[in-house]
Structure formats: C-alpha cells, structure tokens
C-alpha cells in the first residue's frame, strides 16, 4: 500500500503520547466492533449465503457458508480482530471507502479477491473474505517480509513493474498503435511487447477468475515510481477475459490523481463506473462480448 513521509508536528511529547493513547483507544473499539459486526461474531451473520450448521460454535456458524472453515481461517480471523484492536496504525483508506468494497464482499464472499498492494490493512481484507481466495501483489520484497512477519497467514507475491509515472502520458499515447495492447487481443501472460501488460505474474493470477480486484498499489506519487497504469490496464484485461458468469468489480484508490483518473477512464470506462467515494472508484466490468478493438 502507498505511504507518504511524516509531517511535522507542533505537539509536545506529552501531548503526542496522550493523543496516541486516545487514537489507539478509539481504534481499539472501532476496529473490534467493525470486524465483529461484519463477521457475525455477535450471532448475526451478514453473508448473504451464510448457513448455520449443528455442532459448530456460534462464531464458526457465523463464518460458515458451505461448511466449517479451516482452523487456519478461524485463527486468521481471530488474529485480525486482535491486530486491529491493538494496532495504532490507521488504514490509508477511509471507513467510507472501505465500506464500498465491504458491501460487495458481503454479497460475493467467499470469493476470489486480488489486491495490488500490501499494507497494514491487508489482514482486514483477507479476514473479510473467510473461506475465499485473497491474494496480494506487492513490488517491494522487504515490505512483504515486514508485513508477513506480523501476519504470516496472508498470501502475498512479489511482482515487478516495467513502468514509471513519468512515462504515463507517452504510454497512453502509444498503446493504440500497439496491436498487442489492443482490447481485441487483450492478453497478459508473456505479452512482452505491451509495456502496460503485467506479463510475468504467478500462474494463479492468470488462471483464476477474480470477482474483486482492488488497486491500492504500487506507489505512484513521484516520477520514478512504477505507478498504477499497468495494474489498471491488467485489471481491465482480466475482467474482459473472465471465463465464468458475472462481472468483475474493480476498485481503484487515488482516482483523484491524474494518472489514475486518465487510465481508469481509458481502460475501465466511465460507463462501467458505479460510484466514487472519497478517492476510491468502483467499476463493474463485464466480460468482453465482442471483438471491439477499444476498451471503452
């Protein structure tokens, strides 16, 4: 997940400690309540296809859809509640932005959930999809090691990008002249000629139909950063190439920035945009129905 540098503070050390304590207390209550209510620990399951089964505890009944979940899944849920009840770091997405994806997860979970970016909110996303497949793609190996040290149950893969934010305008101008980038061909695996295509990803990414794709990485706030151009383009290709029924829900954070705004308009299309909440854009992309050489 994208982070920025620390800002200067005018608070005294005592004030800082007091504010941090208050912030942690609020997050302790809010984080626990959010996960508890969503996951149904109170005894009221929120998944549309949840079913109770005899012989299970009330907690596991709330998590159950087609059967009891694995011990690892339940442990991850427990770890998530403890993590967000005790950790002072607040996710970069606002609660309203998070709720946009949560509303879709309620209807789709357990589902296939692909996330570009790994961060302090990753355990939350994985825990909100119990029994489903949640996979994180991150470009910084050291950051992956840091996050997985505290959350070893997360599934994360290190990937490489071939783009820079400084190239975004040129890449957008060039793509219509490159047949390998056209919507008519639209493929990723081994597509070296199209620089926007993420051509070397884990096989699982290519072989899976992804119900939800969240783009909250890679970093894109300085010229040499990889930017999210490839992630947006590749998400569009994955959605268009979906083999199963139904549409793919794509969420893009920081759609207020020039590159994210331009690339979502070009590849995810305004006609597919359901809403923008804060800085999060929500798109519903249907499978490609024809050989139109354009994405929009």
DOFI-257883 format. One line per 8 residues: number of its first residue (from 1); for each residue x, y, z of C-alpha. Coordinates in pm, whole numbers, plus 50000, padded with zeros to 5 digits. Example, Ala and Ser with C-alpha at 12.3 -4.5 7.8 and 13.67 -1.06 7.14 Angstrom:
1	51230/49550/50780  51367/49894/50714
//
This chain:
1	50000/50000/50000  50118/50350/49928  50268/50556/50210  50400/50910/50228  50653/51082/50450  50582/51200/50804  50454/51552/50854  50594/51786/51116
9	50408/51806/51448  50377/52101/51682  50265/51891/51979  50482/51840/52287  50598/51486/52374  50335/51456/52648  50062/51574/52412  50179/51329/52148
17	50163/51038/52394  49817/51143/52511  49687/51181/52154  49836/50846/52054  49667/50683/52351  49332/50836/52262  49374/50736/51899  49463/50379/51993
25	49161/50359/52225  48927/50476/51952  49078/50236/51700  49065/49957/51960  48691/49997/51992  48618/50079/51630  48836/49805/51481  48697/49536/51709
33	48338/49646/51654  48382/49667/51275  48520/49314/51238  48292/49166/51500  47979/49303/51340  48086/49219/50985  48196/48866/51061  47888/48789/51266
41	48054/48713/51597  47750/48869/51764  47546/48581/51624  47402/48768/51324  47575/48650/51006  47596/48911/50734  47699/48696/50437  47407/48652/50203
49	47471/48278/50170  47562/48200/50531  47407/47888/50682  47419/47759/51038  47526/47401/51100  47486/47196/51413  47794/47108/51615  47971/47436/51541
57	48032/47718/51783  47829/48035/51730  48139/48209/51595  48210/47945/51332  47839/47924/51244  47855/48291/51152  48151/48225/50927  48001/47915/50765
65	47878/47910/50406  47924/47567/50251  48074/47409/50561  48305/47475/50852  48615/47674/50772  48965/47550/50835  49141/47608/51164  49382/47838/50979
73	49095/48058/50860  48946/48090/51207  49289/48168/51353  49335/48439/51090  49002/48592/51183  49096/48592/51549  49437/48741/51469  49274/49016/51264
81	49047/49121/51548  49336/49133/51794  49556/49315/51541  49310/49595/51468  49202/49623/51829  49558/49690/51944  49741/49847/51649  49756/50229/51634
89	49821/50247/51256  49506/50357/51072  49450/50223/50715  49503/50479/50439  49153/50418/50304  48877/50594/50493  48595/50398/50651  48355/50515/50380
97	48598/50399/50110  48644/50062/50281  48268/50021/50310  48231/50037/49930  48431/49715/49892  48280/49562/50205  47930/49595/50057  48038/49390/49755
105	48220/49137/49971  47902/49078/50170  47729/48966/49853  48020/48777/49694  48214/48620/49982  48363/48363/49978  48512/48479/49651  48835/48538/49459
113	48984/48871/49570  49301/49011/49408  49471/49311/49567  49752/49521/49421  49946/49647/49722  50023/49512/50067  49994/49711/50387  49863/49748/50739
121	49505/49691/50620  49582/49366/50436  49487/49144/50728  49150/49317/50734  49083/49245/50365  49181/48880/50396  48964/48840/50704  48663/48993/50533
129	48677/48711/50277  48679/48399/50500  48685/48078/50303  48772/48265/49983  49098/48327/49799  49266/48659/49880  49598/48726/49708  49819/49034/49742
137	50066/49153/49475  50345/49380/49600  50661/49518/49438  50882/49564/49748  51028/49237/49885  51140/49395/50214  50792/49537/50269  50641/49193/50207
145	50874/49043/50467  50780/49313/50718  50405/49265/50678  50419/48885/50671  50626/48883/50988  50322/49014/51175  50061/48841/50958  50210/48509/50837
153	49874/48373/50717  49848/48632/50439  49916/48518/50084  50144/48767/49906  50358/48753/49595  50636/48990/49486  50594/49118/49130  50783/49357/48905
161	50658/49655/48706  50806/49791/48383  50655/50139/48402  50727/50475/48564  50484/50754/48645  50692/50985/48425  50607/50760/48127  50231/50755/48184
169	50138/51009/47916  50361/50853/47649  50238/50501/47726  49880/50615/47683  49957/50779/47350  50147/50476/47221  49911/50199/47324  49657/50241/47035
177	49941/50183/46787  50049/49858/46953  49836/49559/46843  49949/49361/47149  49786/49621/47375  49452/49635/47193  49131/49523/47356  49082/49290/47060
185	49383/49079/47166  49387/49164/47537  49622/48911/47693  49876/48934/47973  50084/48616/48014  50402/48653/47809  50291/48979/47647  50633/49145/47645
193	50555/49387/47364  50279/49565/47552  50455/49751/47833  50128/49804/48017  50067/49429/48043  50184/49256/48358  50335/48969/48163  50517/48783/48442
201	50277/48708/48726  50218/48394/48934  50023/48138/48729  49741/48154/48980  49671/48513/48880  49629/48420/48514  49431/48100/48574  49176/48245/48815
209	48859/48443/48755  48881/48731/49004  48550/48851/49145  48700/49160/49307  49020/49347/49222  49143/49625/49449  49417/49853/49314  49584/50030/49606
217	49937/49989/49477  50204/50016/49361  50325/50357/49473  50260/50639/49230  50324/50977/49388  50667/51058/49235  50804/51040/48878  51027/50734/48923
225	50758/50530/49099  50603/50246/48895  50254/50395/48918  49927/50209/48877  49900/50224/48499  49989/49857/48449  49767/49743/48735  49466/49928/48590
233	49529/49804/48235  49585/49446/48354  49274/49451/48572  49073/49556/48268  49217/49269/48066  49147/49017/48343  48788/49137/48371  48729/49128/47995
241	48878/48778/47972  48666/48640/48256  48553/48287/48168  48278/48245/48424  47949/48426/48452  47905/48763/48615  48106/49083/48616  48433/49177/48788
249	48427/49453/49049  48736/49672/49027  48823/49929/49294  49092/50190/49231  49228/50410/49509  49353/50765/49444  49134/50819/49137  49170/51191/49203
257	49529/51176/49073  49594/51245/48707  49731/50904/48610  49467/50701/48793  49188/50921/48658  49309/50905/48298  49381/50532/48296  49053/50433/48459
265	48865/50644/48205  49060/50478/47921  49055/50113/48029  48784/50069/48294  48548/50319/48130  48313/50579/48275  48013/50374/48159  48126/50094/48395
273	48181/50324/48692  47925/50268/48965  48045/50535/49208  48332/50733/49351  48351/50759/49729  48627/50980/49858  48928/50879/49649  48802/50528/49567
281	48647/50450/49230  48421/50144/49193  48381/49986/48849  48181/49682/48740  48343/49531/48428  48152/49271/48224  48332/49005/48017  48410/49113/47661
289	48110/49035/47441  48265/49123/47106  48595/49191/46929  48579/49568/46973  48941/49689/46945  48871/49957/47207  48823/49913/47581  48558/50184/47604
//
